[in-house]
Amino acid sequence: MTFQMSHEEELLLATVRGFMEDNFFPHEDMVDRTGEVPEDLGREIEARAKELGLFACNLPEEVGGGGLGPRAMRLIEREYGKTTHALHSWAARPTEILLACAGDQRELYLLPAVRGEKRELFALTEPEAGSDAMGMKTTAVRDGADWNLNGSKHFISGPCMPDFAIVFAATGEDETPRGPRKRVTAFLVDVGLPGFECREGTKSVSYRGYKTYALSFDDVRLGPDQILGEEGKGFEVANQWLSMGRIWVGASCCGKAERILEMSTEWAATRQQFGKPIGQFQATGFRLADGAMSLRAADLMVEDAVRRHEAGHMADQDAAMVKVFCSEMLGRIADDAVQIHGGMGLMEELAIQRLWRDSRLERIWDGTSEIQRHIITRSILRPLGA
């Protein structure tokens, strides 16, 4: 790690690393092989995270969370990136969107999520609305004071069957200078409501054991108190979380890249060919050098974004730059690691192949690299009227 840490941050880092050594690393191979985190293991991780103050550590103390700020969360997300999402997701960091809960919603959703009594899903992506979120077909139509929700979501991820979902639906249309635009609203939807089906979806080769869910809604009746935030302000609520979520993806990528580089360096220093360690050949050594430089640059980008956020002037393009740079940095380092390991890089006996597979997803979720570049391009051209 290239940045300076306070004494408190060093203690936090030691706590997280000890937690991972005991609860994550011993189970990685089993989870990847079986595609499951046994529920008793997940609950053990959850309980230990609560004991250490790591459960809901991202939420404010006034709601029962750990109250850790962005700099501390950067350290945690970076370390968690070294292992599989299927395991560290049990040490939950409930989505900050729940802080928009008001009135009875706090007792029904926010506080139970902080205590670990309920789990949520963030349900935005649809079969025909991934990168194009405004293309969503899920709708909620007024019926008196209530709403009727219809549509579907997929690729909605979580460690276990949720208790409720934060569902985004079109609730009308607004006229804007750029033409008609869907009015999107966020709803809190309990699993088990009539017409709401939540089931396990397709399985991914990245982060095996971290589940995806398919959600379908057939005339699901919701009361006005199920709206999270304000009607028509769903994206405003979401964007408060999405930008920082992309920073945490960047931090996670840095952690995974560091672990992969360490494995590759050890292999390059001990694997002999033609009578000497393969790291002494430029074709291998330069891959390590390029990886080390790229990782340092990525870490500095994450640190810069965190500082901008703390100062209150982080823009969407700042988060987009971090997401695309860090995820693509990780992809290069993971691919080089397979090459350095040769045939063994693809064998199940080594963790490299798993880390390589897991790395690939980072360029897709939380907004693809293409979408991040679109956000950056827009920020460059719009001030010039283009």
N, C-alpha and C positions, 0 to 999 in steps of 0.2 A: 504494500500500500504506500502511496507516494505522499499523502497529506499528513500534516501534523495533527495530533490528537491531544485533548486535555486528559487529565488524570481520570476524570469521570468517564470519558469515552473509552479509555483503555480498560477500565473495570467492566464496562458494558460489553466490550468486545470479548474479553476473557470469559464472561458469563455466557455469551452466545456461543462461543466456540466450544466450551465445555458441554453445553446443552446439545450441540450438534454431534459431538463425539459420542455422547451416550445414547442419543435418541434417533439420530438420522443415519449417519454413516454405516452403522452395523446392519441396517435393513435395506439399503439401496438395491443390492443385487436381488434380494427376494422380491421386492416390490416390482422391479423391472421384469423379472422372470414370470411372476404370477399375474401382473397387471392389477394388483389389488393392494390396498393397505388394510389389513385386518382391522375391524372396528375396535377390538380391544387395544391394539397398538395405537390407533389414532386417539382413543380416549386417554391412554397413558401419556401420549405427547401433549394432549390438551391440558391434562392435570398438571404435568410438570411445568408447562409454560405458565400456568396460573401461579404456581408456587414461586417461580422466578420473576414474576412481574412482566413477562413477555407477551402474555395473552392480551389482546386489545391494547397493546402498548402505544399504538398510533393515535388513540382517541384521548380527548382531554380528561384530566383528573376529575373535573366537576361532574362528568357522567360515569365515573368509575373506571376510566381507562388509565393507561400508564402515563399519559401526558408527555411522551417523548416528542421532541421537536424534529424538524427535517434533518438536521445534521446527525442526530442519533439514529433516525430511521434509515438514513443513507448507509450507515455502518451495518445495521441489521439486515437490510435487503441485500447488501453486497455479500455478506456471509451466507445468507440463505441461498443465494444464487449458486453456491458451490455444490448443492445437493439437489435432489429431485423435488419438484413442486408438490408431488403427491404427499410427501412427508411434512414439509414445513408449512403447508397450508393448514394443517391441523393446529398449529400454533397460531391461531387466527389473528388477522388484522382486519376487523370488520370495515367495510367501505365507509369512508368519511361522508358519503352522501347521506347516511342515516342521521347525521347531525342536523339535517333539514327537517327531521321529525318535529312535530309540534303537538301540544296538548296531549291527548290520550295516546298518540302514536309513540311517544317516548316510552311509556310503560309497556306498550304492546310489542314494540319492535326494537327501538334503540337500546334500551337498558338490558333486555334479555340477550341481545346480541353481544353486548359488552361483557355480560356475565357468562356467556357461552351456553346459555339455555336455548338459544335459537340460532340457526344458521340461515344466511341469506344468499340469494343469487342475484347477479346484476344481469338483467335480461334485455339486451339491445339488439344483438345480431339476429338476422332472419335468413332463410334460405335464399332470398333474392335481395337482401339488403345487408351486405357485409360492410365493405368500404363505403358504399353509398347508403349511409344511415337514413337519409331523407327519402329513400325509396321504400321504406317500411310499409308493409301492408296491414299490420296489426292496427286495429281501430278500436276506439271506445266512443260510443254514441250515447248521448243523453237520453234517459228514459225517466222523466220527472226529475226528481232530485238525484237519482242514481245514474249509473253508467253501465252499459252492456259492452263487455270486452270480447273481441273476436280476433283470431289470428294465430300465429305460431312464432316460436323462436327456436334457434338451434345454436350449437357450439357454445352453450352456456355452461361455464365450468365451475366446479367446486369439489371439495373433498368427499362429500357425503350428501345424501338426500336432504334437501333444504326444508326449512319450515315455512319460508315465504320467499317471494321473488320481488325485486324492484323491476317492474315491467314498463317499458316505454311504448306508448301507443299514440297514433295520430288522433287528435280530437277535433280537428277542423282544419281550416285553411285561412291564411292571412295574405293580404295583398302587400307586397313590398316593392321598392324601386326596381328590384331585379325580377319581378314577376311573382306569381302565386307561390307560397311556401307553406308546407304543412305545419300546423301547430301541434307540437309534441308535448305530451304530459307523462309524468312518471306516476305510477300507481304501486301501492303496497298490496300484494296479492298473496293470500294465505294458501299454501298447499292444502288440498282437500276440499276447497270450495267446489260446489257443483259446476261442472263444465270445464274445470281446470285439471288437465292431465300433465304430470311431470314424470318423465321416465328417462332412464339412462339412454344416451344417444350413441353415436358411433365412437369407436375407439381409435385413439391416435398412437402413432409410433413414437411421438415425443411425449415425455413425462408420463410414461405408463403408470397407471394407478391413479392419476388425477382425472377425475371423471368429467365427461361432457354430458349435458342434459338437453333433452328436447322437450319444449313446453308447447302445449296447444290450449287454446281458449275457445270455447263454444258457448256463447251467450253467458259469460261469467258476469254475474251481477255484483257491482261494487258500489258502495255508498260514497257520498262526497268526502267522508273522512278518510278514504283510502288514497286520496291524492297526496303525493309527497311534494311539498313545496306548493306551487301555484299551478292552476290549469294553464296549459300552453307554455310553461316555463321549464319543461323537462330537461332540455339541453343545457339551460342555464345551471340547473342543479348538477347535471352530470359533468359539465366542463370544469366545475370546481374540483372534481376528483380526477378526471381523465388526464389532465396535464401532469399532475404529480405522479399519477400512475405510470406515465411514460418515463419519468425520471427514475422511478423505482425499477422499472424494467432495465434501464441503462445501468443502474448500480448492480442489479442482479447479473447482468451480462459481464460486468467487470469481475465480479467474484468468480463466476464460472471460468472465464478466460484465465484468471490467475491460477486456478486449480489445474486447468489443462496445460498451461505453460510449465508449471512445476513438474507435472508428470512427464511432459515431453523433454524437459531439460534433464531430468534424471535418466530417462531412456537414452538420450543423446550422449550422456556422459559415461554410460556403462555398456551400451550395445557396441560390440566391436565388429568392424568389417575392414578387410585389407590391413589387419594388424593394428588398428587404432580406433578410438571412440568415434562414432559417426558424427558427433558434434564438431569434430575438428575439420570436417569437410565443409566448405563454404555453402554447398547446396543445402545442408542441414543447419549449420550455424547461423546463416543469414535469416532463415525462417524464424529462429528463436529471437534474433535481434529485432527483426521487423515486428514480431509479436510483442516484445517488451516495449518498444516505442509506441505502438498502437494502443496498448493497454494504458500506458501512462497518459497519453492524450485523452483517452476515454474517461479515465478517472478524473482528470482535470475538468473535463466538460461537465461531468456530474456535479463536481464541487461548485463550479461556476453557476450552474442552474439552481442549486440549493441556495447559494448566496443571493441570487437574484430573487428567489421566492421569499427569502427572509426579509429582503429589502422592500418587497411588495411590488416589484416591477418585472417579474418573469412573464414573458409573452408566450403565446401558443407556439411560435416558431422556435423558441428556446428549447421547449420540451421536445418538439419534433426533431431538432438537430441532435439532441442527446439520444433519442430513441433510435434513429436511423444509424447514427455513427457507431454507437455501442453495440447494437445488434449485428451490424455488418462486420465490425471488428471481431466480435466473437465468432462469427461464421468463418472468417479467414483463419483465425487461430485454431479452431476446431478442425477445419479441413487440413491445415498444415500438420496438425498433430497426427492425424491418420496417416499422412504421407511419411512423416518421420518414423512412425512405428511400423510402416510397411504393412505386410499381410496381417501382423498381429493387431494392428489398429482396428481391424474389422472382426476380430475374434471375440466371442462372448467372454473369454477368460479375463479380458482387460476391460476397464471402465471407459476407455477412450471411445469405443463405439457407441456407448450409451450417452455420454456427454455430447458426442457429435450429433446424435439424433435429437437430443433435447435442445441443442443450440439452434437447430433449424427453425423451430417454432417462433423464436424471438423476433424474427423478421416479419412475422405475420400477425400475431395477436396484439391487442392494444393499438391497432392501426398499422397497416402494412408499410413497408419502406416507401412504396409508391405514394401512399397517402401522406406520409411525413414530408416527402419532397414536394408534394402539391402544396401543403401548408407553408413550407419555406418559400416556394416560388411566389405564392400569393402575397406573402409579407414583403417580398422584394418589389413586386410589380405594382401592387395596389396604390402605394403612395405616389406613383407616377401616373395613375389613372388608367393603367392597363389591366 
